[in-house]
């Protein structure tokens, strides 16, 4: 089933409610509710960000709809049946705020949290221990790296992304050949996923540059005896 991203940046509250009701009528049942990055850092910097609500407010609206009401308590006629997903960053600089917001999202009705890509098993274990009392499923994000340039771009240019120094060093040691470096990136992803998959409810793969075969290669190796 598809999972639809819905950002609070692009529509006001009326528009967001209309969008999700239309999605439900079309058979969409899975919504990943995110606040959304400001438009000025995207391809249309002169566009206006809306932000009537943030992701917690959007989860609250979806939770109300699942209960048969809109955000203001007006009856919908029949309840929706959304699986409500949210984002979380276990490597956040302000981890206390991140955990507090995850707890708030779960309290408002979120069912599952999708993590930013992680590479550090110790960091993941620490985070999972800290959220063990939050009633939400956890999906681990995995992004296989292709080259050292790819790793450094994610680390230095993408907000919320942290690539540990040892990972960047391994990618640098892989050299300039893209295929060789890609294999090292796959090795890192496979080793990490094998080590932590029993601690999470699931995982999702983000193969870079539309190289979807990389996801297949990782899954085949992880599931091999």
Secondary structure, 3 states (H helix, E strand, C coil): CCCEEEECCCCCHHHHHHHHHHHHHCCCCEEEEECCCCHHHCCCCCCCCCCCCCHHHHHHHHHHHHCCECCCCCECCCCCCCEEEEEECCCCCCHHHHHHHHHHHHHHCCCEEEEEECCCHHHHHHHHHHCCCCCCEEEEEECCCCCHHHHHHHHHHCCCCCCCHHHHHHHHHCCCCHHHHHHHHHHHHHHHHHHHHHHCCEEEECCHHHCCHHHHHHHHHHHCC
